[in-house]
């Protein structure tokens, strides 16, 4: 259980860092976060969702 919590925290941190690196606005950041949580097929290139 503790390992799962650490894994989730690391994933959230990774996504937050990605959002900050690409200066996504609030709506695009939220949409990307949802897509990545769903295992979207462009997970490694999430900005493709917005262009």
C-alpha positions as CSV (number, residue, x, y, z in Angstrom):
1,X,0.0,0.0,0.0
2,X,2.8,2.4,0.9
3,X,4.6,1.6,-2.3
4,X,1.5,2.3,-4.3
5,X,1.1,5.7,-2.6
6,X,4.7,6.6,-3.5
7,X,4.2,5.5,-7.1
8,X,1.0,7.7,-7.4
9,X,2.8,10.7,-5.8
10,X,5.7,10.3,-8.3
11,X,3.3,10.1,-11.2
12,X,1.5,13.3,-10.1
13,X,4.8,15.1,-9.7
14,X,6.0,14.0,-13.1
15,X,2.7,15.3,-14.7
16,X,2.9,18.5,-12.8
17,X,6.5,19.1,-14.0
18,X,5.4,18.4,-17.6
19,X,2.6,21.0,-17.3
20,X,5.0,23.6,-15.9
21,X,7.7,22.8,-18.5
22,X,5.3,23.4,-21.4
23,X,3.6,26.4,-19.8
24,X,0.1,24.8,-20.4
25,X,-2.8,27.0,-19.4
26,X,-5.2,25.7,-16.8
27,X,-7.7,24.1,-19.3
28,X,-5.1,22.5,-21.5
29,X,-3.2,21.2,-18.5
30,X,-6.4,19.7,-17.1
31,X,-7.2,18.1,-20.5
32,X,-3.7,16.7,-20.8
33,X,-3.8,15.3,-17.3
34,X,-7.1,13.5,-18.0
35,X,-5.7,12.1,-21.3
36,X,-2.5,10.9,-19.6
37,X,-4.5,9.3,-16.8
38,X,-6.6,7.5,-19.4
39,X,-3.4,6.2,-21.1
40,X,-3.9,8.3,-24.2
41,X,-2.0,7.0,-27.2
42,X,0.1,10.2,-27.4
43,X,1.1,10.1,-23.8
44,X,4.7,11.0,-24.5
45,X,3.7,13.9,-26.8
46,X,0.7,15.4,-25.0
47,X,0.9,18.7,-26.8
48,X,-0.4,17.1,-29.9
49,X,-3.8,17.0,-28.3
50,X,-4.0,20.8,-28.5
51,X,-2.9,21.6,-32.1
